[in-house]
Amino acid sequence: MDEIDFNVTIVGLGLMGGSYACALRELNPKKIYAVDKDEKALKLGEELGIIDKGFKDPKIPLSESDLVVICVYPKVIKKFIKDNINNFKKGAILTDVTGIKSDFVEEINKVLREDMDFVFGHPMAGREFSGVKYASKDIFKDANYIITPNDRNKKENIELLENLVKKMGFSSVKKITPELHDKVIGFTSQLPHVIAVSLVNSDNLEIDTGKFTGDSYRDLTRIARINTKLWTELFIGNKKNLVSEIEEFQKNIQELKTAIINDDVKGLCEILDTACKKREEMCE
């Protein structure tokens, strides 16, 4: 079994923070601490054995931790760091799970101490439920992970995070710029959530729709059970890229609609064949 020989603090013991704790527990760190305002979440984490101790006050765990994994909403992170800037251990490595990076990276780097290194990361994993009671190391199994390095990062700390997440179960780790991250995520993550929400909200059948659904509807709408506050921040925080992807999607919907209206069998077959081939190529 792989082991990590240092202390870890997880800030925000919800689904993601709890899942990090589950995965890290398998690697036998010296200690896993958690910081959260929710005393019940901390108590549950202790009872489940995924953390050694929970704290509402971050001072002690931050001062003892070599790695800090911040699993709170994007807008909270900067304030948390500023409020606790003197509590972090010297040379501490920080990372996050945030789904937007471009402006965020620059803002956070401005408030860091010189000795601190924030290696920005994004686990492409999750569930449609929230809370530590739904946490599991299995959500990371064979998932993708993105690191967005910047000029402040030390090479060895980027390598440490990359090796760590692979031990946690991630199968692919990509390193890209914050700008490219937000463009890609606008399409691969945020647009699917927009589509799922829109599909569910398009239901005007005035019947018990759930009694008539099959796998296609369930698969497409699973992620519509959304964390409203978090995804509002993510959508607005990446509005330029997301709106561009929505407009491109609308163009494709319109092409499909036009082919159907015009009984354009050839055109419709071409559209469907193109999608089928692209999807097959993704799986290779």
BELRASUL-V71650 format. One record per backbone hydrogen bond with DSSP energy under -1.0 kcal/mol. NH is the residue of the N-H (numbers start at 1). CO is the residue of the C=O. Records with the same first field share a line. If there is no record, write none. Layout:
NH->CO + CO
//
This chain:
4->27
6->4
8->31
9->67
10->33
11->69
12->35
14->12
18->14
19->15
20->16
21->17
22->18
23->19
24->20
25->21
27->24
28->25
30->6
33->8
34->53
35->10
36->55
42->38
43->39
44->40
45->41
46->42
47->43
48->44
50->45
51->45
52->32
53->32
55->34
62->58
63->59
66->7
67->7
68->93
69->9
70->95
71->11
76->73
77->73
80->76
81->77
82->78
83->79
84->80
87->84
89->62
92->89
93->66
94->117
95->68
105->101
107->103
108->104
109->105
110->106
111->108
116->113
117->92
119->94
122->146
124->144
125->123
134->131
135->132
139->136
140->137
141->138
142->169
143->140
145->172
146->122
147->174
148->120
153->150
158->154
159->155
160->156
161->157
162->158
163->159
164->160
165->161
166->162
167->163
168->164
169->166
170->165
171->143
172->143
174->145
176->147
181->177
182->178
183->179
184->180
185->181
186->182
188->184
189->185
190->185
191->186
193->189
194->190
195->191
196->192
197->193
198->194
199->195
200->196
201->197
203->200
209->207
211->208
212->209
218->214
219->215
220->216
221->217
222->218
224->221
225->222
226->224
228->226
231->227
232->228
233->229
234->230
235->231
236->232
237->233
239->236
242->238
243->239
244->240
245->241
246->242
247->243
248->244
249->245
250->246
251->247
252->248
253->249
254->250
255->251
256->252
257->253
258->254
259->255
260->256
261->257
262->258
263->260
264->259
265->263
268->264
269->265
270->266
271->267
272->268
273->269
274->270
275->271
276->272
277->273
278->274
279->275
280->276
281->277
282->278
283->279
//
